[in-house]
């Protein structure tokens, strides 16, 4: 594990995570949601008619579907008080130099250019609702890899786009998938051709920076046969006082023998409702891995899932959730075994502090054809005090024969013995607590690229010091 | 005034009085051994001195560098120059020994993330580790492992002494460091401790058995029975206990040497 650089919360945090850049929007939509706004968004983007229609149809579905009540309390969301579309800049920038100065300043402080210099293949940094900065290394283009923002993909790769968009998560899947399909903007689009391995992680930085602005990015990744890609999204959001909604949809298709890893670290400010639908289809001998870290937000509901469609498909979810005061992290994973000899694992680690609440919610489904399949679920919860709470809601539906299904759950507290031991070596109580928490999530951290591991340890440190949000 | 003074220390665990007035003065350069049968209060003494939250101080004081350390948090005591090698070192998953040692050393040096001049440099840290590992007959493979996770009894105890060597305390309390060790491990541990002996270090060895005292020669020996010292003197007391055990004190009829079958 990397050592945790100390952060001066009084200045560094505000500098690095909580800064504001004066808003300079080319277009700012009205608050609220109705067919006119949806049409206006589609018109602004000069979209083909099929997309406009799909958006309108999705809006209808969104209106008809009731608010889900089985998870966290969502009744306080006021859909009429949200901006559904903002365009931060009216044209796409190909190079760093061409970026508008205030946006550049934001990314400078986020460290995007350094990261790029080090190992980025391409940066697709979402600022507000639309991707404004995007670059691709020449070799990627030469290999036929497409890595672009989703709006551009609709324009530049219409056939590929139409073939896959909405096939993994149709608008009628759930209320928030319908909402996203109606008003989506931005997100990443990746296509990796047959047999191509992208050795360097593709990354995008996301940021919300307008009060009461919903962010509805839409990501679509297609890994053709025998290919490999690792996509990373990391989020740090500034602090706001009014509610904000983030409702993304991520669809992934992993074809025969391909492998896709999708890594997320989200640190929304603690007023954000983070309601995300993430799903992948894995075909014969394909592997899909979700690595998902949830810090921040007021409420998160997120259950990355893998549909194991053909024999030999493999699905993995590795997730970490941190809930502090007033936060509810309702996260987990779903594994749907459709074909024989498919395997899945879900490893969930959660930390609750200062009255925060974490829930593991998981679903393992094995259809009758899923013979000889295996699934293993492990949930570990760490409670930092007596006010905090952790629950697990595992749902298992097994209709297949000769399958193995394991479930293991632990709830523990930071022990006095561990604290005393570290403190007896001169380490302060707060640093010792941070170390124990970082140690607890180490199985997750070690899966991250070093920069992200350091960043996550830092965020945990900030959370532990109670200085976030 | 001695460098480290325990004055009439009284302590209890879960309401039960264990230490009933312990007084002891340790100077740097000296090695003291506290010996006693089971239940005499040895572990209570070590844990109370270091500030474990499960032990309640009922009276007395412990003066070190002009302060009553009983008012300090364990980390403050450590940074002041105290060290406790635990009888049962604690497992902390997910944190490597390297990270632990480096963090502890930085804390000891007062590095708080700001003044980089106080931070241990990678080069210095490596060379420090290298020489201490050699003395303890440990190899590098131990460093990336999680704190005490999956360590054998001998590895745990050697890891404790390694921490002591890195942190260089002025007062070190070794709590039953010999228990569960084979003779080779005891020798490695004793070598390391003997190497650290000198005018800058006072040592308090807490032990049931006389065995470790054959390798680390104490200057003073104190016998603790039922929460009080019943006898204090020179190393000859250890020899006496080796022969008679704790039978002199009626309620404590226990030998002070390991039976042959108990020697690992």
Interface residues (C-beta under 8 A of the other chain):
Chain A: X1 X3 X5 X6 X7 X8 X415 X416 X417 X418 X420 X421 X422 X423 X424 X425 X426 X427 X428 X429 X431 X432 X435 X436 X438 X439 X440 X441 X442 X443
Chain B: X50 X51 X52 X53 X54 X73 X74 X75 X77 X78 X79 X83 X84 X86 X89 X90 X92 X93 X94 X95 X96 X99 X100 X102 X103 X104 X107 X108 X112 X113 X114 X146 X147 X163 X167
